Amino acid sequence: MADTIEYMLQTESVIKQYKQYDAVITAVNRVSIKVEPGEFVAIIGTSGSGKSTFLHICAGLDSCDAGRVLIRGQDITKMNADELSRFRGLNMGFIFQRHNLVPQFTALENILIPTMMCNKSDLSYQETLRRLVETLQLTERLNHLPSELSGGQQQRVAIARALINMPDIVFADEPTGNLDRRNADEVLKLLLKTREEMGQTLIMVTHDLSIADHADRIFRMDNGILSLERDYIGGKKKTTPY
């Protein structure tokens, strides 16, 4: 078996359960996956299937009840809160469906939040900031508050915020879910462009099959169980479980 450090993301039998009255709900049921550096993986499934819960666990935003999550060979399930926060800030980016921008901050201030949390010097992110602002077409909007931006512009700010520290892996939870078709297509195009330019691994949860079709591999989550839906690497298409 290949050494785990060869994978950008590797999960091993991840389980997440919730107690609901007298019943135990298994949101994520022994999920294992291996994702290589630079790969784009899409996870589809119905609402409540566990896909967002699994994504949050992979990104260190939620804990699992059993199993392991490794990012670049580092087991994040063994890190304490401070270690995980710093590791996540330096290595991961996360794009939420509802933007989660700070309403009192300008677009520029929202973008720079991760650099402040990781104590990065001005020189270390200025070139990245310039490239992101140009690519995401935000040059004229940097001094605007979120309330002064359209939904598509807010999502672009959220993407820039996720990428400003040049993370190795980006997690996106329904990043186009609140956008109309035109803005959704534009955000996807920009995400794919920044991924190509910066070489990130992209893990995306989406309900939109037209967006998922751009991924190297598509997985389906059903009642907490993950299976491979399609594999486009090398032109192959598979329907067998992972």
C-alpha positions in Angstrom: 0.0 0.0 0.0 1.2 3.5 -0.8 2.6 5.6 2.1 -0.1 7.9 3.4 2.1 11.0 2.9 1.7 10.5 -0.9 -2.0 11.5 -0.4 -3.2 15.1 0.2 -6.2 13.7 2.0 -6.7 10.2 3.5 -9.5 9.1 5.7 -9.7 5.7 7.4 -13.1 4.3 8.5 -14.4 7.6 9.7 -17.6 7.4 11.8 -19.8 10.2 13.1 -23.0 9.6 15.1 -25.6 11.8 16.6 -28.1 10.9 19.3 -31.7 11.8 18.5 -34.0 11.1 21.4 -33.6 7.3 22.0 -32.1 6.7 18.5 -28.6 6.9 17.3 -28.1 8.4 13.8 -25.0 7.5 11.9 -24.3 10.5 9.7 -20.9 9.1 8.4 -20.5 5.4 8.3 -17.0 4.0 8.1 -15.9 6.3 5.2 -12.4 5.8 3.7 -11.1 7.8 0.8 -7.7 8.7 -0.7 -7.2 12.0 -2.6 -4.0 12.8 -4.5 -2.3 16.2 -4.6 -4.0 18.5 -7.2 -7.1 16.3 -7.6 -10.6 17.7 -7.8 -13.1 15.5 -6.0 -16.8 16.2 -5.9 -19.2 14.6 -3.4 -22.9 14.5 -4.3 -25.9 13.2 -2.5 -29.3 14.2 -1.2 -29.9 16.5 1.7 -29.1 14.8 5.0 -27.0 12.1 3.4 -23.9 13.1 5.5 -21.8 14.7 2.8 -21.4 18.1 4.5 -20.7 16.4 7.9 -18.0 14.4 6.3 -16.5 17.4 4.6 -16.4 19.3 7.9 -14.7 16.4 9.5 -12.1 16.3 6.8 -11.5 20.0 7.2 -11.1 19.8 11.0 -14.3 21.8 11.6 -16.0 18.9 13.2 -14.7 15.8 15.1 -15.3 12.2 14.3 -16.3 9.4 16.8 -13.9 6.9 15.2 -11.4 6.7 12.4 -8.6 8.9 11.2 -8.2 12.0 9.0 -4.8 12.7 7.5 -3.8 15.8 5.6 -0.4 15.4 3.9 0.2 12.5 6.3 -0.6 14.5 9.4 -3.3 13.0 11.6 -5.5 15.9 12.4 -7.7 13.8 14.7 -4.8 13.7 17.2 -4.2 17.4 17.3 -5.4 19.6 20.2 -7.5 22.7 19.4 -4.5 25.1 19.1 -2.5 22.7 17.0 -5.5 22.1 14.7 -6.3 25.8 14.3 -2.8 26.6 13.3 -2.5 23.6 11.0 -5.8 24.4 9.3 -4.9 28.0 8.9 -1.6 27.2 7.2 -2.7 24.2 5.1 -6.5 24.4 4.4 -9.0 26.7 2.9 -12.8 26.4 3.4 -15.5 28.0 1.3 -19.0 28.0 2.9 -22.3 28.1 1.1 -23.5 31.2 2.9 -20.2 33.2 2.6 -19.8 33.8 6.4 -18.3 37.2 5.8 -17.9 39.6 8.7 -20.5 42.3 8.0 -18.5 45.1 9.6 -15.3 44.3 7.6 -14.6 45.5 4.1 -14.1 42.9 1.3 -10.3 43.4 1.7 -10.4 42.9 5.5 -12.5 39.8 5.1 -10.0 38.4 2.6 -7.1 39.0 5.0 -8.6 37.4 8.1 -6.6 34.1 7.7 -3.3 36.1 7.4 -4.0 37.8 10.7 -4.9 34.5 12.4 -1.6 33.0 11.2 0.6 36.1 11.9 1.8 36.2 8.3 3.9 39.2 7.3 2.7 41.6 4.7 5.2 40.6 2.1 4.3 36.9 2.3 0.8 37.4 0.9 0.8 40.6 -1.1 1.6 38.9 -4.4 -1.1 36.2 -3.8 -3.6 39.0 -2.9 -2.9 40.8 -6.1 -3.3 37.6 -8.2 -6.5 36.6 -6.4 -8.1 40.1 -6.7 -7.4 40.2 -10.4 -8.5 36.6 -11.1 -11.7 37.0 -9.0 -12.4 40.4 -10.5 -12.6 42.2 -7.1 -10.3 45.1 -7.8 -13.1 47.7 -7.6 -14.8 46.2 -4.7 -12.1 45.8 -2.0 -13.4 48.8 0.1 -17.0 47.7 0.0 -18.8 46.1 2.9 -20.6 42.7 2.3 -24.0 44.4 2.3 -22.8 46.5 -0.7 -21.8 43.4 -2.8 -24.0 41.1 -4.9 -24.3 37.4 -3.9 -21.7 36.4 -6.6 -19.3 39.1 -5.4 -19.6 38.0 -1.8 -18.8 34.4 -2.8 -15.7 35.7 -4.7 -14.6 37.4 -1.5 -15.1 34.1 0.4 -13.1 32.2 -2.3 -10.2 34.8 -2.0 -10.3 34.4 1.8 -10.0 30.7 1.5 -7.1 31.0 -0.9 -5.1 33.9 0.6 -2.7 31.7 2.6 -2.2 29.5 -0.5 -3.4 26.3 1.2 -2.6 22.9 -0.2 -6.2 21.8 0.0 -9.5 23.6 -0.4 -12.8 22.4 0.9 -16.0 23.8 -0.6 -19.4 23.2 0.9 -22.1 23.9 -1.8 -20.2 27.0 -2.9 -22.7 27.8 -5.6 -25.8 26.7 -3.7 -27.2 30.2 -3.2 -26.3 31.6 -6.6 -28.3 31.8 -9.9 -27.0 29.8 -12.9 -25.0 32.5 -14.4 -23.2 33.4 -11.1 -22.8 29.7 -10.3 -21.0 29.0 -13.6 -18.8 32.1 -13.1 -17.8 31.1 -9.6 -17.0 27.5 -10.8 -14.9 28.9 -13.6 -13.0 31.1 -11.2 -12.5 28.3 -8.7 -11.1 26.0 -11.5 -8.9 28.8 -12.7 -7.4 29.6 -9.3 -7.0 25.8 -8.7 -5.0 25.5 -11.9 -2.8 28.5 -11.2 -2.1 27.7 -7.5 -2.1 23.9 -7.8 -4.5 23.1 -5.0 -6.4 20.0 -4.2 -10.2 20.7 -4.3 -12.8 18.7 -2.4 -16.3 20.0 -3.1 -19.8 19.0 -1.8 -22.4 20.0 -4.4 -25.9 19.1 -5.4 -25.3 20.4 -8.9 -24.3 17.6 -11.3 -23.2 20.0 -14.0 -20.6 21.3 -11.5 -19.6 17.9 -10.3 -19.0 16.8 -13.9 -15.9 19.0 -13.9 -14.3 16.9 -11.1 -11.7 14.2 -11.7 -13.8 11.9 -9.5 -17.3 12.0 -8.3 -18.4 10.3 -5.1 -21.9 9.8 -3.9 -22.9 9.9 -0.2 -26.0 7.9 0.7 -27.1 7.4 4.3 -23.5 8.0 5.5 -21.9 5.6 3.1 -19.5 6.9 0.4 -19.2 5.2 -3.0 -17.5 6.1 -6.2 -19.9 7.4 -8.8 -17.6 8.3 -11.7 -13.9 8.4 -12.4 -12.8 10.7 -15.2 -9.1 10.3 -14.7 -7.6 9.0 -17.9 -11.0 9.2 -19.6 -12.3 6.2 -17.5 -15.8 6.1 -16.1 -16.5 3.7 -13.2 -19.6 2.9 -11.2 -18.1 0.4 -8.7 -17.9 1.3 -5.0 -14.6 2.9 -3.8 
